Each structure stands twice: as structure tokens, then as C-alpha cells.
């Protein structure tokens, strides 16, 4: 994964989620399967990209991600949502639902 690849994905796809985590982050690993399942179930057009900050520090720095886990959601190429550290799956789904439905209805 490169910064260019991530930027191209955001430019080409109408809805993209970037999930920043690291192998040493227990919260990241507990949250990831629940979050990904909810996002895939509720937002079929959402492209989900998982980024390991221990390997891809340049990507994290480019998007000003300094804490993990962090979720960034882009709609039409613009950052729409940024959640770091303490987030609930239901809260994330609720915040994305309305603008997503407007985009894809």
C-alpha cells in the first residue's frame, strides 16, 4: 500500500473508509472485525482500506493520523468523518448512514 494508491482509491471510489491500526494495538484488533462487518453490511458501496501504521507511516502522516485506531471516511473524495481511539460501531454507522443514503439513493 502506498500513499499514491490510497489517494487514487479515494479519487476513483465514491465512498472510502481508511482504518489505521497497528499490530501492537489490542483495541484496534478488537474493534476491526466488528466495525468492518457493520460497514460492509450497511454500506455496500463503501471501499474499506486497512492501513498498518507500523508499515505505512507516510500515509498516516499525510492524513494527520497520530492515534490508533483511527477511521477516516471519504465521500466524493472529501473527508467526511474522522474518529479516533474511542468509537462505537453503532455511532460510526449512524453518522455515515444519512449522507451515504443521499449519495446512493
C-alpha angles and dihedrals in degrees: 000000000000133000089248091054091051092048091049091050091051091048095047103039122064094218125029133169121198115200114195118199143138135222091247094055111098093184090054092054094046093048100040101073093044093045095045092048092051093046093048092047097047103032111040094175095050114112109213119206121188115207124193105211091201088064102028105042093148091060092049091048092048091056093041093244109162101155132051139257095036127165122198120187120197122196117188090351095304127108106252104166135024121184124173135186104330110050134135123219092231091051092052093047091048093051094050098041103080100045090041092053090049091051097048104033 
